[in-house]
Amino acid sequence: MHQIKTDNIWVQIGGELPALKDVSLFVRRDYCGAVNLFEGVTRNHDSGKQVTMLLYDSYDEMALHQCEKILDEAMQEFPAGAAAILHKTGRVPVGEVSMIVAVSTPHRKESTEAVLSIIKKIKKDVPIWKKEFFGGESEGAKWKGS
């Protein structure tokens, strides 16, 4: 597991994800009236095929610093009090959480926009890849971007 944790930014790549309550408490600030929490969960299908599991791999050090940069930018772009990106690597079965993004802001609109912006940038800029495993052995698996 690789981690950066300051007073207002928490990034974790790999390892087990903390409880959602702990992430919420980390981003919460007295001057922020909105806390927005997003969980990315492995779903059981993609493009009409049954998915049984995802396997995440990453360039850990680069992913860690890219996520830190994304949160620094979000803190400037939105009036965020604190923000977090936590992403598992390795096997993530159907129904399990692979990623948590959390942001606190004074108002709900900014927190929602911040989370959406952060997720978009993670998918575009962070070196994390996923391999989807499909139902039957004959269906196999395929690598995709995050």
Order of alpha helices (4+ residues) and beta strands (2+ residues): beta-beta-alpha-beta-beta-beta-alpha-beta-beta-beta-alpha-beta-beta
